[in-house]
Amino acid sequence: MPGYDAPIRELRFLLEDVFGYDQHTPALPGFEEATLDVVMAVLDGAATFVQDVLLPINLPGDAEGCRLADGTMHTPKGYGQAYALYREGGWPALASAPEWGGQGLPPSLALMVREFVASGSMSFGMYPGLSQGAYRAILAHGSEELKRIYLPKLVDGSWTGTMCLTEPDSGSDLSRLRTRAEPEDDGSYRLTGTKIFISSGDHDLTDNIVHLVLARLPDAPAGTRGLSLFVVPKRIAEDLPGASAGTQNNVNTGSIEHKMGIRAQATAVLNFDGARGWLVGKPHGGLRAMFTMMNSSRVGVAVQSVGVAEISYQNALAYAKERRQGVAPNAPGAASQPGTDGRNPIIDHPDVRRSLLTMKALVEGMRAFYLDAALLLDVRAARAGSPEGEDAESRLALLTPVLKSFLSDCALKVTDLGIQLHGGHGYVHENGMEQFYRDARIVPLYEGTNGIQALDLVLRKIGLDDGRVFESWLASVEDTAERAACVASLASMAAAQRRASARLRDATAQLRAWRDGNELDVAGAATDYLNLFGLVALGELWLRMAQAAHAGRAQHPQLAPFYNGKLGAAEFFFQRLLPASETHFEAAMSGAQALMTLRAEEF
Amino acid sequence: MPGYDAPIRELRFLLEDVFGYDQHTPALPGFEEATLDVVMAVLDGAATFVQDVLLPINLPGDAEGCRLADGTMHTPKGYGQAYALYREGGWPALASAPEWGGQGLPPSLALMVREFVASGSMSFGMYPGLSQGAYRAILAHGSEELKRIYLPKLVDGSWTGTMCLTEPDSGSDLSRLRTRAEPEDDGSYRLTGTKIFISSGDHDLTDNIVHLVLARLPDAPAGTRGLSLFVVPKRIAEDLPGASAGTQNNVNTGSIEHKMGIRAQATAVLNFDGARGWLVGKPHGGLRAMFTMMNSSRVGVAVQSVGVAEISYQNALAYAKERRQGVAPNAPGAASQPGTDGRNPIIDHPDVRRSLLTMKALVEGMRAFYLDAALLLDVRAARAGSPEGEDAESRLALLTPVLKSFLSDCALKVTDLGIQLHGGHGYVHENGMEQFYRDARIVPLYEGTNGIQALDLVLRKIGLDDGRVFESWLASVEDTAERAACVASLASMAAAQRRASARLRDATAQLRAWRDGNELDVAGAATDYLNLFGLVALGELWLRMAQAAHAGRAQHPQLAPFYNGKLGAAEFFFQRLLPASETHFEAAMSGAQALMTLRAEEF
């Protein structure tokens, strides 16, 4: 069975050495008590929960899967108990508003906890994870009555939430959603339609589930502007107007999706057969309300990506140190001599190191990237409405598609290398490596496919506030490179980063020039542009980590091994991973002509 | 359920337009009757078998999997009947020697049939596929008696074969294999040890299984030079000396491997508990005999890679033409107008086309690559012992690690894109796309991991005959580019190819310069070098295909759509895929320093 040691040390390094956390979040109104010491204590508790409770049920839960029998959805053995312990630990309430029973801790802390949970069991993390979206949507757009009924239950975890968007004919394109909502006399609505791929759509962890459902009112205009958002509980709360006590709503589980991975996650087809619902926000204002859920979910996907990549890396590293095969060429940096049987641990083989360093450079870069964004979430939460809060909001809006897509693609790369590094042992269930890949395979697909994210980036996000949001972010990236260039041992890394960020600047200018009249070129460039953006973003964070490690090593020579690891991974990133930015630049700039010449029947 | 239409038209194009098949194989002694017409007729038969018999059992067989119960290994429903039909059709005997009951058709034809079979069910294809290795090993190294007993049964498919190499502690590194073979008075041996990951290791398709087992004689020297090869039947044939009639041998199935994919393939742990075996070849000559099996298996892996990638591509393409989402920018090459509901089929979206063209350019390039090698197999078979045969043998030896690794990596890319293109529908079992990926995930792992192949390429293969084998291959690659450069519309493709092949030439020179004293740099460059090699190899074949399509279109204007497809894919390959060769070149040439600085505990 795979092992897991929560990356507490990594997070301390990022918070303390790289991001200067104590000068940041505890300086924000409302988060004064969330000092680094408090954060580390909470993370210690989360680590214990994940290691003791989640890790043991992850591999067996994958084998067992969820099961729909006699109309009841059964989660695998141990998931019910784990969820009860999760609630007992107060984990669902961590970053929620004290007004509704929450602990009011910073969003960044909640995301770090989510990373650990995703390492322990991605499937498990999605049960409370989806509740976050429902909580936010009702908090932001719900009536006082809806808040009073639902928020305390979502915050203490006694109910979980879902997002019911996708229908068989409408996935990436929500304009054709067909689910209908008919008004009742008492102010409620009757919803009719079928929703597919509903994560946590039905399960036995809680006695109620709060579905947030996109549907059309009778007078709705066509397209996405005609969507409204409704809260549709699995069981109708007894004190809702006009409903009998806690009765079963007409939400029926049509089937369970048979998925490649996250098999302990009950993903369902839900049939709304005149189910009772209540409007959240304004009529036809569903899309805006939905994006309140969606954007938080997309950052959540980035965090999941890190969690699943981390556990894959940890187990690949442990295996590479332990497994002995072949005799390695004499390596200056190799820690180990051939053992008594004359063979080296495979970590001594250069090609194995190439894989391990790729994993390390990606996982640690990914974590820095989401944490950087998480600190913006703290600002947004604490400074809502102020210019500072709006700046944080805009930068988050810009980075969200990159966080979602680039990190989810990285998660596939890392977990794929984790399989490959284990040889045939990576292909069998018992070692867990193939499960990590299968679980990770969902992240580039859900909450908007990565292709859709790339279009969001090139069509909307880089043009936010007439390009000023992008410009301000890129200026900070260039500034980091400028500062790193002053440290002699980091100069070549900084030079590589400068070349890549200049490419990103040029590509962005070209995309903006193409916007009127060359829409095909813009769309054809989207994915390569996003990858270029992601590499530059990771480069910026690796430069900051390298600078911090360089300073840290001078200050704490006894911690040299840790800091050396950071510097070695940084060097590898700039020498071996960042250069792909050049290929992505060329591809993005080559235009759509080679994509569009063939007619469909010529394929 | 996924569809499949065997790529008969593709093969005809390659054989007729690109490789001039009729001037090649039927001109070889022994293959005079294997004309293009005969080949196409056989392929038609194979297509029918695969479409009618294999395709329907592939998806259900994955869901059901193999099952070990009461000591018997059960294959999924329909596999027994399919195997019986496969035998009835005479498919196992296609390319085997008439002397042993075979049809004596060219190896190239058998490989094309294997491609179709791998599309229909990769799991199924491995049952007869492994028999090929056993057949070759006994044919090349077995005594007359062993040949007489085993070859007819392997050729008519009444028995299947296995390769028993891997042990729990020895995978990539066979030097520490522990299975022992003790001589008996009657000339047979008693084998004791455990073998893992044995494909087709136990099953209910035939009443006997012929295990080819690597083991050590009592006086064996240490390391791989102390390995001998034995044939160890599941049931001892009645006419073997000193054995009672058809008795069960002491080969016991310890367990079934729970694999990520190829779940209808019975992969077993086998315990040899004093099992009776007979020596194949010379004592301590096992490694050489094993490579007779292994090399043919590695080309087989390349062919499997194409098969699984092809069916993924076909289904992605069909989905892209049918699924309507969103409104595409107005595209000159788009075949379709938005439908009645105002949405375009997703094939009209540039980013979807980028994925489809990647799949098309890879799959069709992969097929050309294996077929090019397959025609060398024809020469080797027909001209064994002659200089021409030896040239073919050497070139095959050079290309084998590239075929195995590069094509298996391509299979992962293609099947991964097949999932992504389907959005969430790609993640559920019913659509088959995720099965293709899971099945494909084995190909970079088995028959020597891709990392091991890369080392074989840089440490041995490029140095074959003091580099002359490589030089002769590269000269033919350069020659192709020279000829293509003369066709105006192909000139820019040829120029791109020349740049890439010049990089390969430079990289090869550097690796040879590093060979003495810079072994770490050589090993650290291996995988990137192999990828560079693979891209150049595919580029050569795409240039040949583009030339043939260019000529074909002029000659047969009514077939323009087909030839346009080839030219469009070629253009895409040179513009969007080949440029990665630059990144691989830089990485390979950057040396191992960045890989080796960290000590193991600094990771």
Interface residues (C-beta under 8 A of the other chain):
Chain A: A63 T166 S170 G171 S172 D173 S175 R176 I196 F197 E257 H258 K259 M260 G261 L317 K321 Q325 G326 A328 P329 N330 A331 P332 G333 A334 A335 S336 D341 R343 P345 I347 D348 H349 P350 D351 V352 R353 R354 S355 L356 L357 K360 L412 D416 I419 Q420 G423 G424 H425 G426 Y427 V428 H429 E430 E434 Y437 R438 R441 I442 P444 L445 Y446 T449 N450 G451 A454 L455 E519 L520 A523 G524 A526 T527 P561 F562 N564 G565 G568 E571 F572 Q575 R576 P579 A580 E582 T583 E586 A587 S590 A592 A594 L595 M596 T597 L598 R599 A600 E601 E602 F603
Chain B: A63 T166 S170 G171 S172 D173 S175 R176 I196 F197 E257 H258 K259 M260 G261 L317 K321 Q325 G326 A328 P329 N330 A331 P332 G333 A334 A335 S336 D341 R343 P345 I347 D348 H349 P350 D351 V352 R353 R354 S355 L356 L357 K360 L412 D416 I419 Q420 G423 G424 H425 G426 Y427 V428 H429 E430 E434 Y437 R438 R441 I442 P444 L445 Y446 T449 N450 G451 A454 L455 E519 L520 A523 G524 A526 T527 P561 F562 N564 G565 G568 E571 F572 Q575 R576 P579 A580 E582 T583 E586 A587 S590 A592 A594 L595 M596 T597 L598 R599 A600 E601 E602 F603
